[in-house]
Amino acid sequence: MKQLDLAGNETLSSFKQVKKQVIEILEHYPETRNNLFYCQLLCMKYYAHVDLPFIPYDQIRKVSGSLETVRRTRQKIQNEEKLFPPTDPAILERRRRREQDIRNNIHEV
């Protein structure tokens, strides 16, 4: 199975592959249906082959909502309020390319 592309170099085929992988995780780990962070961790573990330490699910459940709030808040500050942009031009360019890729391809997934 193709590895999850954490670098943000998606194409239509990689979007479809990620969709299949997420469906597998959601199917085999029902807790991930309620917990985005847990879903992300399992995708990293099984498809990106990131060696993650064991974290009991009850601890993940305690902090995951907070982490999602932090993610969304950072995204809002940077994207909507245009404050604190990435300091690395390569990251900014990668985000712009990824946003365009998603806009162009996500409806086909």
N, C-alpha and C positions, 0 to 999 in steps of 0.2 A: 504494500500500500504506500502511496506517495506521502511524503512527510508534509506536515503543516508548514506553510511558508510564513514564518514569523517576521521576515524582513519586509513584508508589505509589497511583494512583487507579484500581485495577483493577476491572473488572466481568467477568462471565462471558464476554462477547464479547471483551474485551481479553485475558483469559487464553487464549482460543482463538487469538486473533491472535498472541500471543507464542509460543504452541506452534508455530504454522505457521512463524513466523520462525526459531525455534530449529531446527526440522527442516530448513529451507532451509540454514542455516549448517552444521549437522552433515552434511548431504548434500554440499554443495559444498566444504567444507573439512574433510577427514578428520582433520586434526590436532586439531580442536576436540573430537573425541570423547574425547581423552585429556587435555584441558586446559581446565578450566572458565574460567580467566582469559582465555584466547585466545577462547573462545566469547563471553564477555561483551564483550570489546573489539570483536569483529566485529559483534555486535548493536548496540553503541553507534554504531559507524561507519556501518553500512548502514541501520539502522532508526531510530535516534535522531538521525542526521546530525550526530554529534559529530566535529569536525575533529581527528582524532588524528594525531600525527606517526608516521612510519614507525619501527617497532621490529622489528628482525630476530627471526624466530621463535625462534632458538636462545637469545636473551636472554629472551624471554617464557617459554620453557620452563624456564630456570634459576630464575626467581623466582616463577613462578606457584604452585607448591606451597607456598612460604613465605607468599605472600599469602593463600592459602586457609586456611592454618593460623592466620594472624593473624585473619582474618574469623571463623572458627569459635570461636577462643579469646575474642575480644571478645564474640561472641554468647553464649557460655556464661557468661562473667563477668556480663554485663548481665542475661540472662534467667533463668539458673538460680541464680546466686549473689546476684542482686539488688544488685550493687555498681555504682557509677559509672553511674547512669542518665543518659539524655540531659539536658542542661541546658536545652534549648529545649522548652517544653511542647508546641509545635506538632509537633515531631518525634515526641515520645512519643505524642501523640494519633494522628498519621498511622500510626505503627507498629501501634498497637492496632487502628485501623480496617482496615489492610492485613491483619493477622493474622486478623481476623474475616472479611474478604472471602475470604481464601484458604481458611479452614476451611469457609466456606459454599459455595464454588464449585469448589474444585480437583477434587473427585471427578467433576464434570461435564465436565472438559476432555478 
